[in-house]
Amino acid sequence: MNFQVLKTDTRTRARLGRLFTPHGTVETPVFMDVGTLGTVKALEPRDLKELGAQVILGNTYHLMLRPGAEVLAAAGGLHRFMGWDGPILTDSGGFQVFSLARMRKITEGGCRFNSHIDGHEFFLGPKESMEMQRIIGSDIAMVFDECLPYPCERDRAEKSVEQTLRWAQASKDAPHADGQMVFGIVQGGVYDDIRRHCAEELVKIGFDGYAIGGVSVGEPEEFMYKAVDASVPYLPEDKPRYVMGLGVMHQMAECVARGIDMFDCVIPTRIARHGTAITRHGNVAIKAAKWAFDQGPVEEGCECYCCRNFSRSYVRHLLACDEILGLRLLTIHNVWALNRFMKEMRAAIDDGTFFDWKEQVKKDTKENE
């Protein structure tokens, strides 16, 4: 078994688990830091270890363009190329192709598109995506799918899901790296019955885990929870469940209560580059002038390297001067903050206090909106 449920919460669907990969065991629920191009921006692999990161993500589309399959094959895969010895999950590239709406053409075999870098034409489908992920050597490979926009007409959603299911089967049938797990992706937009159909058909194909896709594409929060509720009951209890593209604290807590085990998002590094810190009481714009004389840490009570050694005033100064250290310190804080949050979540599930803990997270969020 690749996944073990250790404990299930008595008041919710939250569960404590372990995911076993060729590069180590992952404690779940887990937040996975995004390293699109083979690096989590501004951080070294040793930083990630110190910050509690368990899994990082690479992106098939971006790595296919740069550095390319030949370079990664010569390096012996992404782990050796980037000096990271922990687990890696790779997105299939489907979401990135979805985002290139003006530069792509979808066919039965996949998608023909123009590179966002130089306009060069490429083709990416389930076979090409899985071959690239085989070369990358990720511990978890995602099937190639079509990510639906929000809003989306029902007829469009139905046709897209059938295409996604055919691509899922092709992804499953393609050659994989040794020990590489493959996760299916549930699509279906806001239509509960279509999501149920997609989930049930994916389970028939049989995957090592299941993701819920098509969320975090601009839909209201309640529709995101609705998509999770429409999918989870039809997914196996003994397989990990993953909501893609989600990294907001209270939303992750609500999804864990619904039975989700894994998350990823670019939020911690992206907002750090814009001068914003993640805290348990909401995001804080450290670039704001009001912090110019503040000698307190970025977040009171935080034990990250940034908060133990530097003041808001100093970090704000670095950001105002466009010093690289400023965004690095905020990135350190943000990555620590989300990994600490998940560690607290796991402890709450373990000691039976998860429901009350989740409600406090919700209360803290509302107080700071």
C-alpha angles and dihedrals in degrees: 000000000000094000133043127190107215100179139358123210114245096219101040140019092262114132138188113223151159126231115201118212135168089256100047147304119293121210111220144250085053138175112214119211116228119239099171098175098031095284136077097230115263093000135101123217090253089055090054092053091050091048093055098252112161104177132020129198130231124190121232095205096051095041090049089058096039128051088355136215096285094055093046092047091051089050092052095248137311097295093062094036094059100029096242117137098183129088121298128200119197126206111223095235092250095119093049091050088050089054091054092068095149094047104046144075120199120216133171091268097048139282132317112206145158121249114255086220105056107350094252112155119248136174122218125179136144094286094047093044094050092046090053091048089049090055091046088053096216119177091228123032123191123220118248109258142161113252112215121222125233118273103032131169117243095241091052091049093051094051092044094052092052088052090048090052092052090049090047091057091047090049091051092049095049121097116270136198117264110284093002115150121213123213126201121220124225113218131172109124115230094333111110096197093050091050090049090051091049093048094048093048092048090052089053089055089048125226137185091242141352132234129199108224135182094058125115089038096119100290122138115265094252091058090054091055089044090056090051093047090050093053111034099067090061097049123089118266092221096056129077118255122212132192108205124223098009125128109144111120102228092041092053090049091052092048093049087053085057093053104271121145108181139044140173135185142157091227100104095054098033098053091042088062087055094051100259128132127207114227135169088253098051137287118312124207100222090184090069116117092234090075095056093106099025111124095185124103124268087259124015112240094015115137099199120125092255096052095042093054113024140050131230086245092058095044090048089051091053092049093047089053093046091241113167091224090067095061090040092055092048090047090052090051095046096048090047091048095055095042090048089050091054091047090054089048093053090049091051092052090047095052096040098249099106097114094053091042091052092049090052090052089052091049092050090050095051092047091057102040 
